[in-house]
Amino acid sequence: MNATVETTDGVQTDVAQSFAAWHDLISRSFVPLHVRSSDPDHFHGRLRSRLLDELSIIEVTATGHSVHRTPSLIASSDRLYFKLNLQLAGTGILVQDNREAVLQPGDLAVYDTSRPYTLAFESNCRTLVLMFPHDALDLPAGSVGQLTATRMAADKGLGRMISPFMTQLADNLEVLSGTSGHRLAHNTVDLLSTLLAAELDHSERGPGRPHEELLGRIRRFIEANLADPDLSPASVASAHFISTRHLHNVFQEAGSTVAHWIRTRRLENCRRELRDPLLANRPVSTIAARWGFVDAAHFSRVFRAAFGEPPSTYRLSKSRA
């Protein structure tokens, strides 16, 4: 298909000399996509990619084209991802959820592979795409959905710091290796969570979501107190001077429950530490207790229910990956 592949220092470089090769390459590197070009006979493109834990970092350089995530392609996918796009050169147009963002160099935008989207480049372009599972963020997918196809400018807010950081990622993929690269992947996702949380805090809150600000404060409180084994709906409600009934209503409005949110965030932090090579000698029970699971047998059961295997087996499989 007129494609060449080269791997150097853990960075894979794929060069497509034909549009057919590019179509195949894009779908294999991200999620299944339909790709279009107004001039397929003169198309060329290159991907430089690195996988760090569950974070894919991919630099895309290509002539004009567009990619389309359709309902039929979504139906054939089993895992949900967010993608964060940094425009490095050229102009991109991202459309999702009835919103459209025009991206200039330095601009950031997030989109969700579980819903249809279009990303178009009329001429030569260079972008950096970070792709990671929904559950890697400490924000609910529904909240992040309020930000899809919204331009986050390079010269405003946290974009002034995060855009240069991501640009450095694109320029230094080859140095992201070993335990430091693994840890940087975690730090990068945490940084993106902070960016998106800040954008949510500054976004306008419509009249149909009167609890949005309170929900944000409660989630931040829960995140800061996950290690407390006594954290419960009652203690959360008391800390915010509201009734437990009101607390449950706030979470129900967001499509979740308090107990589910606490358990999910605890499990995700445990899973992250079990994958961390720097913590390979830390006992599973210690990691569980650090995030509020004082009963090791209970932790093993809920971890297996959530991720399909016991925590010790999960750690061993990730160490061999």
C-alpha positions, 0 to 999 in steps of 0.5 A: 500500500505504499507505506514505510515503517521505521522505529527508532528509540521507541518512536514509530514513524509511518509514512504513507505515499498513497491515500489508500495507505493513509486511510488504513494507517489512520484507522489502525493508529487511532480508532476506525475512521473514514478518510477523504481527500480532494486530491487523493492522487497527490496525497502524502502523510506521516505519523510519528507515534509513541505509546506510553501506558494507555496514552497514545501520543501521535504527531500527524503531518499531512496534506489536506484531508478530513477524517469522519467518525460515523455511527456505524464505526462507533458501533463496532468499537468496544472502548471509549477514548478522548482525543486532545488535538494540538494544532501545530501548523495549518488550520483545522476544523473540528465538528462534534455535538453541534459545535465547530472549532476553528483551530490555529497553531497552538490551539487545543480542542478535545473530542470523544470517539464515542460520538460522531465527529469530523476533523478537516484540514484544507491544506498542509497541516501538522497536529499532535493528538493525545488519545486516552481512555475515558476512565483515565481522566478524573472527570466524568465523560458527561462533563467533558462532553460539554467541552467537545469541539470547543477551541481552547486558545494558546494565549488564554488561561492554562492553555498558555502553559499546556500548549507549549508543554504539548509542543515539547512532547511532539518535538521530543518523543524519542526521549520518553522511555522507561519508567520516566516515560511511564510516569510522564504519561500519568502526569500528562493525563493529570495535566489535561484533567486540570485543563479541562476542569478549569475550562468547565469552571469558567464555562457558562452554566445554563439554567438547566444545570443549577447544581453544576458548580456544587457538583464540581466542588463535591468532586474535588472534595472527594478526590482530595479525600479518597484515602479516607476509608470513612469517606461516604455520602453522609460525610460528603454531604456534611462537609458541604452543609447539605442533606444526603438527599440533596447530594444524591439529587446532584449526582443523579442530575449528572447521571451517576451516584455518589457511591459509584463515583467514589468507588470508580475514582478509588479503583482507577487510582489503584489501577494506575499505581499497579501499572506504575513500574516505580511501585512494582515492589509495593504490596497490592494491599498497601496500594489498596489501603492507600486509596481507602480499601481497608479490606484486601479481599473486598478490594480484590472482588471489586477490582476483578468486577471492574477490570476482569481480573484480580489486582495481582494478575492485572499487575503481572500482565502489565509488567510483561506488556 
